[in-house]
Amino acid sequence: MLLSAGIAFGLLFVMFAMTPLFVEDDELRTDICGYLCSGICIAMYGTPCLEALKAVRYRDASRLSMPLAIAGSLNGALWGTYGLALGNPSIFVPNLLGFGLSIMNVIVKACLGSKVVVHESAESLLQTASSEHIPVLIHSLAHNAQLHVKQSAPGGNESNASEMQVCSAAAGIAINVILMPSGCVAFRLADGRFLRVCPVAEGSLAKVSCHQPSSFTMVAKFVQEPGPDNEFQVLPGSGVALHHSEQKMAVYGSETVSFWSPLHQVFLRLNELGDFDCSPPLAAAPDGKIRLPGGWHWERFCLQRADAAVDAVV
């Protein structure tokens, strides 16, 4: 849309500037074109200054580009000098103004710099959460929502055989991580329920995805000990991959993970209905390793300390 609008504007501008179709007087047409070009030039130089104002306000200039600011200052200085030599204010006024604005961006970037955000890796967080009994939150990157389970009925205990569908919400629920002897992990809620994978027929509250139906769903259930249905293998999701918008590439950090069920050979995911279910079955690669296929977005999550999230809200 932007490209089409730019091409259309360019064609109209050429018709206006080069033909008497809209304005017959040549001098008047030249003056109008000069003012219009000056306005576009000032807007080009001034747009990065909006980020400079945010940088001063939040003390973070990470969104300011130093190469762009330097290039803008050089461009403004050269065109401003050229305009002064010609004595043409339509050239030197906007470019000298742009030179000053670009120099301001350079100063802001040099003085404030960028905040370095260090994310705790998912592997480190899981180990810490398991050994120190720190609850975590599971956040879906594709749907920008967190794993959530409704509270169990009063009096629920290990003998309660009911299962509750795992869904999503803006506010997630804290989950305890248990490292299993197999090297996998199990997730237990504060009330003792475990998250497990089960066939859709067993999950009476499960809603099947219309976009990509799944034969497995996620439920929370009271059990004595976590079994194979409760075990998940944590696979790193860092690297460059297609963004869930499917319109750009994204760089995912070491805090990005996917959860694989070795028993059912499916990935845990959050579908478009807001329920957690599972991907289609996926066989291992020829080298025996399991990898998240390209273009799979619902299966990508990030982990966060639940106690840190509470502190941030407070």
C-alpha positions in Angstrom: 0.0 0.0 0.0 2.8 2.4 0.8 4.6 1.6 -2.4 1.5 2.0 -4.5 0.7 5.3 -2.7 4.3 6.5 -3.3 4.2 5.7 -7.0 0.8 7.4 -7.4 2.1 10.5 -5.7 5.2 10.5 -7.8 3.1 10.3 -11.0 0.8 13.1 -9.9 3.8 15.3 -8.9 5.5 14.8 -12.2 2.2 15.7 -14.0 1.8 18.8 -11.9 5.5 19.9 -12.2 6.1 19.2 -15.9 2.7 20.0 -17.5 0.2 23.0 -17.3 -2.6 20.5 -16.6 -3.3 21.9 -13.1 -1.4 25.3 -13.1 -0.6 27.1 -16.3 1.8 29.7 -15.0 5.4 28.3 -15.0 6.7 30.5 -12.2 3.8 29.8 -9.9 4.1 26.1 -10.6 7.8 26.2 -9.8 7.2 28.0 -6.5 4.6 25.5 -5.5 6.8 22.6 -6.3 9.7 24.2 -4.3 7.5 24.6 -1.3 6.2 21.1 -1.5 9.7 19.6 -1.9 10.9 21.7 1.1 8.1 20.3 3.2 8.9 16.7 2.2 12.5 17.3 2.9 11.9 18.7 6.4 9.5 15.8 7.1 12.2 13.4 6.1 14.7 15.0 8.5 12.2 15.5 11.2 10.8 12.0 11.5 13.8 10.5 13.3 13.5 13.4 15.8 10.3 11.8 17.1 12.4 8.8 18.2 15.0 11.2 19.7 12.3 12.8 21.8 11.2 9.4 23.1 14.8 8.6 23.7 15.3 11.6 25.9 12.0 10.9 27.8 12.8 7.2 28.5 16.6 7.5 28.6 16.9 4.8 25.9 18.1 5.6 22.3 18.0 2.0 21.1 15.5 2.9 18.3 17.7 5.7 17.0 20.1 4.7 14.2 23.5 6.3 14.4 24.4 5.6 10.7 21.1 7.2 9.6 21.7 10.3 11.8 25.3 10.7 10.4 24.1 10.2 6.8 21.4 12.7 7.4 23.8 15.3 8.7 26.2 14.8 5.8 23.4 15.0 3.3 22.0 18.1 4.8 25.4 19.8 5.0 26.2 19.1 1.3 22.8 20.0 -0.1 22.7 23.1 2.2 26.1 24.2 0.9 25.0 23.6 -2.7 21.8 25.6 -2.1 23.8 28.5 -0.6 26.1 28.6 -3.6 23.1 28.8 -5.9 21.3 31.3 -3.7 18.2 29.1 -3.8 16.3 29.1 -0.4 14.1 26.2 -1.5 17.3 24.1 -1.3 19.4 25.5 1.5 16.7 26.3 4.0 15.2 22.7 4.5 18.6 21.0 4.2 20.4 23.3 6.7 17.4 22.7 9.0 17.8 19.0 8.4 21.5 19.2 9.1 20.7 20.7 12.5 18.1 18.1 13.3 20.4 15.2 12.3 23.2 16.6 14.4 20.7 16.6 17.3 20.0 12.9 16.7 23.7 12.2 16.7 24.2 13.9 20.0 21.2 12.1 21.6 22.4 8.7 20.4 25.9 9.4 21.5 24.9 10.6 25.0 22.2 8.1 25.8 23.2 5.0 23.9 21.0 1.9 24.1 19.8 -0.2 27.1 21.3 -3.7 27.0 18.4 -6.0 27.8 19.7 -9.4 29.0 17.1 -12.2 29.0 17.7 -15.3 31.1 17.9 -18.3 28.9 15.1 -20.8 29.1 17.4 -23.6 30.0 18.9 -21.6 32.9 15.5 -20.5 34.1 14.1 -24.0 34.1 17.0 -25.4 36.1 16.7 -22.5 38.6 12.9 -22.8 38.8 13.2 -26.6 39.4 16.0 -26.4 42.0 14.8 -23.3 43.9 11.0 -24.0 43.4 10.4 -20.7 41.6 7.2 -20.6 39.6 7.2 -19.6 36.0 4.8 -18.2 33.4 4.5 -19.6 29.9 3.8 -16.9 27.3 2.7 -17.5 23.7 4.7 -15.3 21.3 2.3 -15.9 18.4 -0.9 -14.9 20.3 0.6 -12.7 23.0 -1.2 -14.5 25.8 -0.2 -16.6 28.7 -1.1 -20.1 29.8 -4.0 -20.1 32.2 -6.0 -22.7 34.0 -9.2 -22.0 35.9 -9.3 -22.8 39.6 -10.4 -26.3 40.6 -13.6 -26.9 42.3 -13.6 -26.6 46.2 -12.4 -29.8 47.8 -10.5 -31.0 44.8 -7.7 -33.5 45.5 -5.8 -36.4 44.0 -8.9 -38.5 43.9 -10.7 -36.0 41.7 -10.6 -37.6 38.2 -12.0 -34.5 36.5 -9.9 -32.8 33.9 -10.0 -29.0 33.1 -9.1 -27.6 29.7 -5.9 -25.5 29.6 -6.7 -22.1 28.0 -5.0 -18.7 27.6 -5.5 -15.3 29.2 -3.8 -11.9 29.5 -2.8 -12.9 33.1 -1.1 -16.3 33.3 -1.0 -18.8 36.1 2.2 -19.7 38.0 3.5 -23.1 37.2 6.0 -25.2 39.1 8.7 -27.0 37.0 9.7 -30.6 37.9 12.7 -32.2 36.3 12.1 -35.8 35.5 14.6 -38.6 35.4 14.1 -38.9 31.7 15.5 -35.4 31.2 12.0 -34.0 30.4 10.0 -31.6 32.6 6.6 -31.8 34.1 4.4 -28.8 35.0 2.4 -28.7 38.2 0.0 -26.0 39.4 -0.1 -24.6 42.9 -3.1 -26.7 43.8 -1.3 -30.0 42.8 -2.8 -30.5 39.3 -0.4 -31.6 36.5 -0.6 -30.5 32.9 -1.0 -33.5 30.6 -1.6 -34.3 26.9 -4.6 -36.4 26.2 -6.7 -37.3 23.2 -9.5 -34.9 22.3 -12.1 -37.5 23.1 -11.0 -37.5 26.7 -11.1 -33.7 27.1 -14.8 -32.9 27.2 -14.2 -29.1 27.2 -11.8 -29.1 24.3 -12.5 -26.9 21.4 -10.9 -28.2 18.1 -9.0 -25.7 16.0 -10.7 -24.9 12.7 -7.5 -23.9 11.0 -5.5 -27.0 11.9 -7.5 -29.7 13.8 -5.6 -31.6 16.4 -6.3 -35.0 17.9 -4.7 -34.1 21.2 -5.5 -31.4 23.8 -4.1 -30.1 27.0 -5.8 -30.6 30.4 -5.0 -30.0 34.1 -5.6 -33.1 36.2 -5.0 -34.3 39.8 -2.6 -37.3 39.7 -0.4 -39.0 42.3 2.8 -38.9 40.2 3.5 -37.4 36.7 3.6 -40.0 34.0 4.5 -40.1 30.3 1.4 -38.0 29.5 2.8 -35.2 31.8 6.4 -35.1 30.4 7.6 -32.5 28.0 10.9 -32.2 26.3 12.1 -28.6 26.2 13.5 -27.6 22.8 15.4 -24.3 22.2 13.6 -22.0 19.8 16.3 -19.3 19.4 17.4 -18.2 16.0 16.1 -16.4 12.9 12.6 -17.5 11.8 9.6 -16.2 10.0 7.5 -14.0 12.3 3.9 -15.2 13.0 2.6 -12.4 10.8 4.3 -14.3 7.9 5.4 -10.9 6.6 8.8 -10.4 8.1 11.7 -12.3 9.7 12.2 -12.2 13.5 15.2 -13.0 15.7 14.2 -15.1 18.7 16.4 -15.2 21.7 17.5 -17.9 24.1 14.4 -17.4 26.2 12.3 -18.8 23.4 11.3 -22.5 23.6 9.0 -25.2 22.3 7.6 -28.1 24.3 7.5 -31.6 22.8 5.6 -34.6 24.1 7.8 -37.6 23.6 4.9 -40.0 24.2 2.5 -38.6 21.6 5.2 -37.0 19.4 3.4 -33.6 19.3 4.2 -30.0 20.2 2.3 -28.0 22.8 0.7 -25.0 21.1 -1.9 -22.3 21.6 -4.5 -22.3 18.9 -6.6 -19.5 17.4 -9.5 -20.3 19.7 -7.5 -19.5 22.8 -7.1 -23.1 24.0 -3.9 -25.1 24.4 -3.9 -28.2 22.3 -1.2 -30.0 20.3 0.3 -29.9 16.8 0.0 -32.7 14.3 2.3 -35.6 15.0 5.9 -35.0 13.9 8.5 -37.7 13.3 12.1 -37.1 14.2 14.6 -35.9 11.6 17.0 -38.4 9.9 19.6 -37.6 12.6 17.1 -38.5 15.3 16.6 -35.0 16.6 13.3 -33.1 16.9 13.1 -29.6 15.5 10.4 -27.1 15.3 9.5 -26.9 11.5 9.7 -23.6 9.7 6.4 -21.7 9.6 5.1 -23.2 12.9 4.3 -20.2 15.1 1.6 -21.4 17.6 4.2 -23.7 19.2 6.7 -21.0 20.2 6.8 -19.7 23.8 8.9 -17.7 26.1 9.4 -18.2 29.9 9.3 -15.7 32.6 9.7 -15.8 36.4 6.3 -15.5 38.0 7.7 -13.7 41.0 9.4 -11.1 38.7 6.2 -10.5 36.8 4.4 -9.8 40.1 7.1 -7.4 41.2 6.9 -5.6 37.9 3.1 -5.1 38.2 3.5 -3.9 41.8 
